[in-house]
Amino acid sequence: MHSHHTSAHVDRHQARQQAYARTPYSPYSELITPASPSPFEIPSYSSFITDPTNLQRHQSVYSTISRKSRDSIISNPDLDIENAYSYYPHQLPPKKEEPEPEPERVFSVQLQDFSPPPPDSPILPPAQPVPGEPPERQERRYKTKKTVQLKDGNLVLECPVPRHYLDKQTQQKGQEWEFMRYSAVTCDPDLFKAENFTLRPAMWNRETELFIVVTMYNEGVDLFAETMHGIMKNIRHLASRNNSKTWGEDSWKKVVVCIVADGRKKCNDKVYNYLAAMGVYQEGVAKREVKGKPVEAHIYEYTTQVTIDPGMKIVESRTSDYVPVQMMFCLKEKNAKKLNSHRWFFNAFGPVIDPRVCVLLDVGTRPGPTSVYQLWKAFDLNSNVAGACGEIKPVKGPGAKNLLNPLIAAQNFEYKMNNILDKPLESVIGYISVLPGAFSAYRYKALLTSPETPSEGPLISYFKGEKPSPDSGIFDANMYLAEDRILCFELVAKRNCAWTLRYVKAAWAATDVPDSVPELVSQRRRWLNGTFFVALFSIAHFGKIYKSDHAYWRKLLFHLQFLYNLLNIIFSWFAIANIYLTFYILANSLTVPVNNPFGQNDVPNILFIILKYFYQFLVVIVFVLSMGNRPTGSKALYTAAMVFFAFLMIYMTFCAIWLTYLGISHAIANGATTVTAIFTDATFRNVILSLASTYGLYLFGSLLYLEPWHMVTTVKASDAKSGTGEVTVAVPTEDKDINESYMLALTSLATKTAPEGEGQKRDAKTKQEDYYKAFRTRLVVIWCATNGLLVSIVISGSNLISTYEERSEAYLAFVLWSVAFLAAFRFVGSVAYIFLRLITGELRW
């Protein structure tokens, strides 16, 4: 009886074990881990997934285990990963003792079995917009471990790419195609080469003609795909130029594409998927530290044979004419801003690869199919070219529907006129004030320091803004908000050199522009503060030009350009007063009965009074908002201000046209029949000259460049921003609108200090903050006082010296003639640019 009872108990126990064994991750279940047939091979997809039983159980395991259990396992740094799966879900194993120290120069790492999804499922999920910042990424952990030898003290892994990917490609044999190279960088980017880190192009002694960098933060996969697919098209074009001495069938070996992601936890998950589908990225390979040193950046290198279009369609080399592309993915461990990403590119990777030309792109910028070649061609044709940029075009959308948004239409007009008048002028002279970081190129040799002056150079000045000196003032803090402008000036003024900058009309790229008021205001604040202080910097340091090797005639052109820039700075400083005075004089002219366009009534006078006081009220409101509010929190007020200023411009245009009509009518009535006689009227002459030198030149220049369509949306964006442009000054420890999180990362939160008593000393940080606040106060007071003084002199000056009519006429003549001079100067440069393109053969009519 007892024996029978014992046997029944054993049977029940065995049945319970069998039931548990069917439960994933039970104490009795078998752990299914991808394994390789050979102990010397890293587990691969083909060695595991080809077994249907393994596939079914593997899918069951990962679909059953709860997210909470996985997250708790991943987030516990003290957890024994090898034994984690021997416990029930939601149950953590006990902590184990610290392992024995490993032998010198040997490091145990967890290597990934990069198992792709089943063949019937897509590699990339459909692109969906994800609002806000992506959640923190939880990496998979793998049980398989392998002891590897450090190379020169650095962790470098050669990881096999998935067979599922490789089987569909043209090239399948060789280390370049079968393995992805991972490097865990534990040093500062400036010490990359000194710490014996290297890259594949240097290992294989490949000469790099083009080094393309794409900087990204947390942008979505759709924007990333637009940029990457555009780059792939450009490299395909380079390989198709079989008659070129530089480019041709195997010229893809002369191009390296580097993607720098600003923060491992910030990067969008779908971008990881995109790169994994290209073979460039493998999850689970990255390490957080090597021999106790924290990893600063993870570098993945692979020559991909796949491109993925914006529709997430995978295009393989076997079924297309796309060529292989050498790619690097630099995943920074921490978020350190775009300038730091460029430091990795220029100071870490540049010395190792030693490229001829570096091309800079932002995620979301779509280069034209031949734009990269057109930029490279500018360097190839002229050995003195140190930098070049192309045309930036706002994305208009299908059927140009985006232009229905007034903000996008205004920016489209602004971009077009800048590319028709400003950039050609600066290109003819040889100094472009800014090469946009979203799409530009530099000669790498020109960026390096000279042996005679090792402590100064373009890159040294460029990266000063990343780690400002504690003794640096707010002038420097604001100036280095526009570090790309600093770089342009330093290149042109480099000692004992004659570098120039070029605008390449044939190279273009499309980019998204702000489509809402808060985004536009925030963008222009960042631009204006840096631009203003850099303009002052370039003028104050103009003497550096004399130490360069530029020809005398070019130095003369530089003098003209700096005079032109000085006038622009003055007009920018007095912008708010100039617009108000122009409105005041024109609108007040209609209050005179003989000029009344509405008949015998007081409509012009009523309109003038309402608009005048409403203008003053809105200026005060915008002034207050700019000093303490974020644009996103004051959207309604900013929008109301922009709408009012737009209406104000419409009314001012009407006044100018009406006064022009009256001037012609009065001249003809007085017997004037010739153009010379008509122009004897001073007011008419000044208004006509101003209109002709702005809208007239805009139209003529647009027709000259065969691009007149943007004139349909003729809106001057700078008119809408003049109420806020010069008000706010960046203060690194406070103003989030201008510096955003960049300044907060450098200075941290202000610490509370005890009230200062008599004889108490201030620490360095408090002194710096006090200096910043005092500087801001003085600057704003001076700006307000000078603009207010100009308005009061013209409107309310003493009649003992001159009457209001005389003052207003003289002021209006000065402003309008100055506008005409500046516009004519731009137009001459624009025409000269076309002739130079004809002479060099770049343009053929």
Protein Blocks (a to p, Z undefined) as FASTA:
>chain_A
ZZmmmmmmmmmmmmmmmmmmmpghiakbccdddddfbfkbccdfklmmmpmklmmmmmmm
mmmpcfklmmmmmmmmkbcfklmmmccehiacddddddddddehiacddddddddddfkb
cfbdcddddehjdddddddddfbdcddddeehiacddddddfklmmmpmblgdjklmpcc
ddddfbdfklmmmnopacfklmnopacfbdcddddfkbcfklmmmmmmmmmmmmmmmmmm
mmbmkbcjklmmmpccddddehjklpcfklmmmmmmnopacghkacfbeehiacfbdcdd
dddfbdcdfkopacdfklccbdcddddddddfbdebjklmmmmmmmmmmmmnopabdcdd
dehiacdfklmmmmmmmmmmpmkbmbdcddddddebjhhlmmmpmklmmmmmmmmmmmmm
mmmmmmmnopafbacfkbccddfklmpccfklmmgcfklmmmmmmmccfkbcfklmmmmm
mmmlmmmmmmmmpghiacdcdddfklccdddddfbfklmmmmmmmmmmmmmmmmmmmmmm
mmmmmmmccdfklmmmmmmmmmmmmmmmmmmmmmmmmmmmmmmmmmmmmmpmklmmnbja
fklmmmmmmmmmmmmmmmmmmmmmmmmpcfklmmmmmmmmmmmmmmmmmmmmmmmmmmmm
mmmmmmmmnopabfklmmmpmklmmmmmmmmmmmmmmmmmmmmnopaklmmmgccfklmm
mmmmmmpccdfklmmmlnmmmlmmmnopadddddddehiacdfklmmmmmmmmmmmmmmm
mmmmmmmmmmmmmmmgcfklpcfklmmmmmmmmmmmmmmmmmmmmmmmmmmmmmmmmmno
macZZ
